[in-house]
Structure formats: C-alpha cells, structure tokens
C-alpha cells in the first residue's frame, strides 16, 4: 500500500509531465489541451456489445492521453487526478446536456457509478483509479452548478481474467455476469436522476455493457448513460461520417 508521504511527493514534487515527459511539471499545457480542450463526443465500438448504453468520451485513447491515463492508473501519478476528472466531467456533460443551464442543484441529478477495479488490482496499484477520477469529476460538475455525486454501488461477484489480449467476444464472455449491485445500492439509485456509468477508458465496451446490465436490474433506473475519459480512436473515426 502506498504511504502518505509517497502521495504527498507525487502531488508536491512532480518530476515530469505524465503525457510527454516535459520536466518539472505533472501536466504540460500541450498535454492538458489534448486531454481537456476537445468537445466530448459519442463513441461506438465495433462490434458494439449488446446492452451498451450511449457513451461519450473526452478524447481518443492515443498519444499523450494514453500516457496520462496509464501514468495515473499504473504509476500512481495522483497529480493527474484533477485534470482527468475534468476531462471525465466534460464527457458526462456531453451526455447529460451539461453545457446548458443546470437544473435544480438540490436534486441529485447525476449519479456517477464507477466501473469497479478488482480487489487484487486495487491492492497492487495502491488506489482505485476510476473511483478517484469519478470523485474529481463530480467535484468539477458541482462547481459548474450541477448536482452530482459518486455512487460506488458495483462490485465484482466473481473473478475475471485479465482483459489484455482478449478479443471483443472473449471480453464479453469474460465479464458477463461478473458485476452486481451491493446491498443498499438499490435505494441509493432509486431516488431518480440520471445514472452515468464512468470509467477511464473504453476499448470494446464490454465493461460498460456489463455494468449497464447490473444497473438496469435496479427498479427505478431507466435513465442510464456512460462516460469515459478516453475511448479507442476507431470508435471516434467511425462517427465522422
């Protein structure tokens, strides 16, 4: 487990940009622009898995953006949590119409439900990167006047294989039935508002589809979308026509 002083060092003394390696900054202006300056767009993997909700992404998962996500997830570059959260907030807003005037801020409009990491992955990394980014995104949305809260109600009900190297069909089979809503989670979600599944990256859409399957079984959940920081570049390219 990471010690508190390691977290402090990551935040206070960044050695290089997580995206390009520029020294003495956690995130240079050029990599920040690649991450947050674009307009969130709807993305669709091909093939598109059954049950996948509408998904919006802030940026393609390539180049500096890919390096930033990996630096945060695998190398514990916690200084990147805020910028990644801002990017995710933009993707959430792209699906929720958050570019317009916010609704009643006292209403829990946006329930951000992170795709859970396995316990083993969380232990190995020393943190749950998706939940951490989700909290930063909720904060950014609240500062913009939107009622948003993180509702981490999904858990893995069984072990799954490492997804690396699996094709889309194998990923769907690997994850099908793997997630459940925790006891008490139904009450948290049944109060109304939009439920937004959030993750750092979408490649095949298998994780988001499985999360949607688990959440759709909750009575009262009907307004369900998804948002990610980054998505496979071909899911953007196929939407340009």
C-alpha positions in Angstrom: 0.0 0.0 0.0 1.3 3.5 -0.8 2.4 5.6 2.1 1.0 9.0 2.7 4.4 10.6 2.0 4.5 9.0 -1.4 1.1 10.5 -2.2 2.4 13.9 -1.0 5.6 13.6 -3.0 3.6 12.9 -6.2 1.4 15.9 -5.6 4.1 18.4 -4.5 7.1 17.3 -6.5 6.2 16.2 -9.9 9.3 15.2 -11.9 7.9 15.2 -15.4 4.7 15.5 -17.5 2.8 12.3 -17.4 2.0 12.6 -21.1 5.2 13.7 -22.8 7.9 13.8 -20.2 8.4 17.6 -20.1 10.4 18.1 -16.8 9.2 19.9 -13.7 5.5 19.7 -14.3 2.9 17.0 -13.8 1.0 18.1 -16.9 2.3 20.4 -19.6 0.0 22.8 -21.4 0.1 20.8 -24.7 -0.9 17.5 -23.0 -3.6 19.3 -20.9 -5.1 20.6 -24.2 -5.1 17.1 -25.7 -7.0 15.9 -22.7 -9.5 18.6 -22.0 -9.8 21.1 -24.9 -11.9 18.9 -27.2 -15.6 18.5 -27.3 -17.0 15.3 -25.8 -18.3 13.0 -28.5 -20.5 10.0 -28.6 -18.4 6.8 -29.3 -19.4 3.4 -30.5 -17.1 0.4 -30.6 -17.3 -2.1 -33.5 -18.7 -4.6 -32.9 -21.0 -2.9 -30.4 -21.8 -5.2 -27.5 -25.5 -5.8 -26.6 -26.8 -3.6 -23.9 -24.2 -0.9 -24.3 -25.7 2.5 -23.3 -24.9 5.7 -25.0 -21.3 6.5 -24.3 -19.5 9.9 -24.5 -15.7 10.3 -24.4 -13.5 13.3 -23.8 -10.6 12.2 -26.1 -9.2 9.4 -28.2 -7.1 6.9 -26.3 -3.8 7.5 -28.0 -0.6 9.5 -27.7 -0.3 11.8 -24.7 -3.8 11.0 -23.5 -3.0 7.3 -23.3 0.2 8.0 -21.4 -1.6 10.3 -18.9 -4.2 7.6 -18.2 -1.5 4.9 -17.7 0.6 7.2 -15.5 -2.3 7.8 -13.2 -3.6 4.2 -13.2 -0.4 2.2 -13.2 2.3 4.5 -11.8 0.2 6.4 -9.2 0.7 9.9 -10.7 -2.0 11.3 -8.4 -1.4 14.9 -9.5 -3.2 13.9 -12.7 -6.4 13.1 -10.9 -7.8 16.6 -11.2 -7.2 17.0 -15.0 -8.5 13.5 -15.7 -11.6 14.3 -13.6 -12.2 17.5 -15.5 -12.0 15.5 -18.8 -14.4 12.9 -17.4 -16.8 15.7 -16.3 -16.8 17.0 -19.8 -17.7 13.6 -21.1 -20.5 13.3 -18.5 -21.7 16.7 -19.5 -21.7 15.7 -23.2 -24.3 13.0 -22.4 -26.3 14.9 -19.9 -26.6 18.2 -21.7 -24.5 19.9 -19.0 -23.4 22.6 -21.4 -26.8 24.3 -20.8 -28.3 25.7 -17.7 -28.2 23.3 -14.7 -31.4 22.0 -13.2 -32.3 22.4 -9.5 -29.0 22.0 -7.8 -30.7 20.4 -4.8 -31.8 17.5 -6.9 -29.3 14.5 -7.2 -29.3 14.8 -10.9 -26.2 12.9 -11.8 -25.2 9.6 -10.1 -21.7 8.7 -11.2 -21.2 4.9 -10.9 -17.6 3.9 -11.4 -16.8 0.6 -13.0 -15.0 -1.2 -10.1 -11.5 -2.4 -10.1 -10.8 -5.9 -8.7 -9.5 -6.1 -5.2 -6.3 -7.5 -6.4 -5.7 -4.6 -8.9 -6.6 -2.1 -6.2 -4.1 -3.6 -3.8 -1.4 -3.8 -6.5 -1.9 -0.1 -7.5 -2.5 1.2 -4.1 -5.6 3.0 -5.2 -8.8 2.6 -7.3 -8.1 5.0 -10.2 -11.6 5.1 -11.7 -13.2 5.9 -8.4 -10.6 8.6 -7.7 -11.3 10.2 -11.1 -15.0 9.9 -10.6 -14.8 11.9 -7.4 -12.8 14.6 -9.2 -15.4 14.7 -12.0 -18.3 15.0 -9.5 -16.5 18.0 -7.9 -16.0 19.7 -11.3 -19.7 19.2 -12.2 -20.8 20.6 -8.8 -18.6 23.6 -9.3 -20.4 24.2 -12.6 -23.7 24.2 -10.9 -24.8 20.5 -11.4 -25.9 18.2 -8.7 -23.5 15.3 -9.0 -22.5 12.5 -6.6 -20.4 9.4 -6.9 -22.3 6.2 -6.1 -19.9 3.3 -6.0 -22.5 0.5 -5.9 -21.0 -2.0 -8.2 -18.8 -4.9 -7.1 -17.3 -7.9 -8.7 -19.2 -11.1 -7.8 -16.6 -13.4 -9.2 -13.0 -13.3 -10.5 -12.3 -12.4 -14.1 -9.4 -12.9 -16.4 -7.0 -10.2 -17.4 -8.6 -8.5 -20.4 -5.3 -7.8 -22.1 -5.0 -9.9 -25.2 -8.7 -10.9 -25.4 -10.8 -10.2 -28.5 -14.2 -8.4 -28.1 -16.1 -11.7 -27.9 -13.8 -13.1 -25.3 -14.0 -9.9 -23.3 -17.8 -10.0 -23.3 -17.8 -13.7 -22.2 -15.2 -13.0 -19.5 -17.2 -10.2 -17.9 -20.8 -11.4 -18.4 -22.5 -11.7 -15.0 -19.3 -10.5 -13.2 -20.8 -7.4 -11.6 -23.6 -6.9 -9.0 -25.1 -4.0 -7.2 -24.2 -4.0 -3.5 -26.8 -4.4 -0.7 -28.3 -0.9 -0.1 -27.3 0.3 -3.6 -30.8 -0.1 -4.9 -32.1 2.6 -2.5 -29.3 5.0 -3.5 -30.1 4.7 -7.2 -33.9 4.7 -6.9 -34.3 8.3 -5.9 -34.3 9.5 -9.6 -31.9 11.4 -11.8 -29.6 10.1 -14.4 -27.2 7.2 -13.7 -23.9 7.6 -15.5 -21.5 4.7 -15.6 -18.0 6.1 -15.6 -14.6 4.6 -16.5 -11.2 5.8 -17.5 -11.0 4.0 -20.9 -13.4 2.2 -23.3 -12.0 -0.2 -25.8 -14.5 -2.9 -26.7 -17.3 -1.6 -24.4 -17.5 -5.0 -22.6 -17.0 -3.5 -19.1 -19.6 -0.7 -19.7 -22.1 -3.2 -21.1 -21.8 -5.5 -18.1 -22.1 -2.5 -15.7 -25.3 -1.5 -17.5 -26.7 -5.0 -17.3 -26.2 -5.0 -13.5 -27.7 -1.5 -13.0 -30.6 -2.0 -15.3 -31.9 -4.6 -13.0 -32.5 -1.9 -10.3 -36.1 -0.7 -10.1 -36.3 3.0 -10.8 -33.1 3.1 -13.0 -34.2 4.0 -16.5 -32.1 7.0 -17.5 -28.8 5.3 -18.0 -25.7 6.5 -19.9 -22.0 6.1 -19.8 -18.9 8.4 -20.0 -15.2 7.8 -20.2 -12.0 9.9 -20.2 -10.8 8.2 -23.4 -12.0 5.7 -26.0 -10.3 3.7 -28.7 -9.6 6.0 -31.6 -11.6 3.9 -34.1 -14.8 4.4 -32.2 -14.4 8.2 -32.9 -13.4 7.7 -36.5 -16.4 5.7 -37.4 -18.6 8.5 -36.2 -17.2 11.1 -38.6 -19.4 10.1 -41.5 
